[in-house]
């Protein structure tokens, strides 16, 4: 296990810590007029982390078997054209998140409305965490990159769960620090949370669009290169 791998995983985990489920929703929960207990917010973050951990295990240990079962099907023209279409579709979808073109509330505003109109029970917060994790499965690009690094790093099987657990811990760490700050220093923490909320509502859509656009370009470029320039 190299230092470069650990640093790469840590960087991807910190990038993942800025998603809707790991940062935006915790900020809105901490700003809720209805005070939500520390234990319940920790339960929300724990649910998110466990969901990501389970998906990671499934991808790392199930992905290799799936590749073996397909036995080269990923290089067939049909699959490559489907990959190309997916990449182009993601790139086109990214323009829907352009704040200058979008009319009406963006995704961040809709999530904020869902959070602020909900309750504070443990069951509701767990359900919210599961919904957020499920909604992000298709766009958890940093996490998929981290899983890919682990899957191709020739690691001992017992180290993968440890790395995934560490990744998920780092991923929810910024939200945990905000929670601790909110409990220890309410007034300055609330000012910081309100600034974060303003940034989220104004800029989150554009950030999501950039992520989808870059991902779509890379996926389409890979398919095009293997279709038309196989030896380049």
N, C-alpha and C positions, 0 to 999 in steps of 0.2 A: 504494500500500500504506500504510494508515493505522496510526498508533500504536495506536489502539483495537483494530484487528484483531490486531496482534502481541501485545498484552497479553492479549486474549481467548484466543488460541491458547496462550500460555505458561501461563495459568491452567488451561486444560483439560488441557494436557500434565502439569502437576503433579498434577492430580486423577487422571489416568490412571496416574501413577506409583505409586499405592497399590493397584493391582489384584493379583490372585493371581499373575499371570505376572510382573509388573514389580517387586513388592516381597515378597510372601509367600514365594514359592519361593526367591528369592535369600537371604532371611533364613535359611530352613531349610538351604540349601546351605552357608551360612557357619557354621552351628551344627553341621554334620554331624561326628560323631566321626571319620569318615574325611576327612582334610584334602583338600579339593579345590583344585587349583592356581588361581592368579589367572587364568591364561590360559584355563582351562576355564570359569570363571564368566563371564569376558568374552565367551567364545564363546557361552554361553547367552544373555547379554543382547544380543549382536549378532544372534543368530537371531531373538529377539523383535522387535527394532527393524526388521530387514529384512522380517519378516512384516507388521508394521503398515504399513511404507512401501509394500509391494507392494499391500496391500489398499486403502490410500489412493489410490494412482495409479489403480487399477481403478475405484474409486468416483467419483473426480473426473472422469476422462476418459470413463468408460463410462456414468456415471449420466446425464449430459446427453443422450447419444445415446439412452439408454433412454427418457427422458422424451419426447424428440421422437418416438420410434417409437410410444409409447403414445398420443400426441396427445390429451390430455385425458381418458384413461381413468381417471386417478386421481380424477376428480370424479364418476364414475358411482356410482349408489346401491349396486351390488353390491360395488364395491371399498371404498366407505365403510363398508358393513356388515361387511366382512371386517376392516377397520382397527379398527372398534369392538370386534369380537370379540377381536382381538389385544390391544387395550388392556385390556379387561376380564380377559382371560386372564393377562396380565402382572401386573395388580393382584392377582388371586387367588393367583397363584404366589408373590407376595412374602410371603404369610403363612406359607409353608413355611419361611421363613428366620427366623421369630420364635424367638429363643433360649428364651423361656419356654414355648413350645408344643412345640418340637422335642424328640423323644426320640432318643437315640443320637447318634453323632458327626455333626457338621455338615460342610459342604463343606470348610471350612478344615482340619478334622482329617483328612478323607479325603485331601486333597492332601498334607498333611504326611506321612501314612503312606506315600503313594506316593513322595514324595521321599526319605524316610529309608530306605526299603526298596530303593531302586535302587542303581545303581553310580555310578562317577565317571568313566567313559570319555567321550571326546568325543562318540561316537555316541549314547550314552544321554542326555547333556545336551542335544544338539541335538534329539533326539526328544522330550524333555521340553518343550523350548521350543516346538516345533511343536504339541505336544498342548495346551499352555497357551494358545497363541495361537488355535488352532482352537476351544477351549472357550469363549473369551471373545468370539468374533466376534459372537454374538447380544446380548451385554450391554456391548459397548465404547461405551457411550453418550457419554462425553466425546469420544472419537475421532470418532464419527459426527457430533457437533455441530461439531467442528473442521473436518471434511471439508465439512460443509454450509456453514460460513462461507467456506471457500475457494472452493467451487463457485459461490457467489452473489456473490463480491466483485469480479467482473470483473477478474481478475488476468491478467497475461500468462502464456502457457503455460509459459515457462521458469522462472517464479518458483514454480510449484506444487511441483515436486520439491524445491526448496530449502527451502520452508516445511515440507513433510512431513518432510524429513531433520532439520531443526531441531526439529520437534515430537518426533520419535522420540528424538532425543538428549536433550532435556529430560526425556522420559518415563522413560528409564532412568538419568538422572543420580543420583537419590537412592540407588538400589541400587549404582551405581558408587561413590558416596561412602562407603557402608557397607563396600564391598569394600576401598577404600583405607584406611579407618580400621581395618579388621580386620587388614590387613597391617602398618600402621605402629604401631598402638597396640592390641595383641591383648587385653589384660586389660580396659580400660575399654570397648572396642568390644564385647567378648563380653557384658558386663553390659547394654549397651544393646540388643544383639540379643536377649537373653533377655527383656528387658522387652517388646520389640516382639512376640516370639513369644507371650507371655502375652496381650497385647492382641489379637493376631490370632485366637487360638483362642477367646477369650471374646467378642469383639465383631464379628468379620468377618461372621458370618452375619446379624446385625441390619443391618449397613451394606449388605450386598447386598440384603436385603429392602427397605430404604428406597429404594435406587436403582431396583429393579424396580417398586416401588409408584408412585414419582413418575413414572417413564417410562410405566407403564401408564395412569395417570390422564391425563397429557398427551396420549398417543396417542388415548385414548378421547374425551377432551374435544374434541380437534380434529375427530374424525369426527362426533361428535354435533352440534357447532356447524354443520358444513357440511351435515349431513343435515336438521336441524330449524330452524336459525336462519341460513339462507344469507346474509341481508342485514344481520345484526346486527354 
